[in-house]
Amino acid sequence: MEKLTQQEEAAMVAIWKAGKGFVKDFLEVHAMPAPPYTTLASTIKNLEKKGYLESRKVGNVYEYTPLIAEEVYKQKFMNGFVKDYFSNSYKELVSFFAKEKKISPEELKEIISMIEKGK
């Protein structure tokens, strides 16, 4: 799976939010400031070429459907991120946020509780 640019990720978030649809539908749910129609249309075509979307022609326009679920993308992205930046260690990731004071001791306790309940 090819890595997405920030622009492509923003488009995919709008597409996942809409479920499926046309470029105009994705513009309506795109984070602000939304790109121009032609820019988004071009980005969507690139996403289709990369295998993230499929299209079908409806009259004079194309309807797009995601080929990858948002959760699957998040999982692949996070696995790659942790591998590349934290020596494939989620412990190192959490430690980094704790050291940077981006996560409080209370939040860490909540995470531990969530993990224990998930077992």
N, C-alpha and C positions, 0 to 999 in steps of 0.2 A: 504494500500500500504506500503510495507516494505521499510525502509530507505536504500539508497544505500551507499556503501563505496566510497571513492574517486576514487579508481580504477574502480569501476562499473560505476560511473558517467562519468569518462573520456571515457570509452567504449561506453556508451550511446550517448555521444556527437558525437563521430565518427559515430555511427550507424545512428543517426538523420541526420548527414551531408550527409551520403551516401544514405539515404532513406531506402534501403534494400540491402542485398547482402550476400557475403561470408566473412569469417574471413579475407582473404587476402585483400578484398575491404576495410574493416574497418581499417586494418593496414595502408593502403595507406593514409587515411585521419586523422589518429589518431594524437593527439598532440605529439610533440617530447619531450623527447625521447620516442618513441613507445616501448611498451613491446614486449617481444619475442612472436612469433606466438602461442606457446603452452599456455602461460600465458593468452593471450587475448582469446584464444579458451575456456579455463577454465572459465574465467570471463563471457564470453557470455553464457555458459551453466548455470552458476549460475543465470544470468539475466533471462534466460528462466524459470528456476525453480521458480523464484520470480514472474513470470507473466508479465515481461516487454517485452518479445519477444516471437514470435512463430517461428517454423522452419518447413521446408519441405525438404525432402531428394531429392537431384538432383544428380543422379549418385552415386558417393562415398562421396559426401560432403553435407553439409546442408546450405540452404539459410535461412537467418534470416530476419524477418520483425518486426519492433517495434509495440507493442500493445498499447502504450501510446504516445501521441504527446508531443513534447518538451514543448510546452506552458502549457499543462496540468500539466506536472511534475513541471515546474517552479512555477506555481500557488500553487500547493500543498506544495512544499518545502518552498516557501516564507511564506505562511500562518502558517505553523508549526514553522518556524524560528521566526517569529514575535510573535507568541503565547508563545513560550518557552523562548525567550530572552528579549522581550520588552513588557511583560504584555498584549499581544494582541493589542498593540497600534502602528499604523504606525506613529503617531505623535511622539511617543517616539523614534522610529527608526530614523526618520529624525532629531530629536533633537540630538540624539547621534552622528550622522555624522557631524552635524553643530558644536557641542562642540569639537569634535576631529579634526576640521578644514579639514575634508575630502570632504566638500561641501561648496562652496563659496556663499556669499549673491546673487551674480548674478545668480548662478545655481538655488538657491532657488526661485528667481523671475521667472526664466524660467519654473520651475516645477509648480508654481502657475498659470502662464499663460497657460500652457498645460492643467491643471485641469479645468480652467475656460473655455477654448475653447472646452473641451470635454463635457461640460454640455449642 
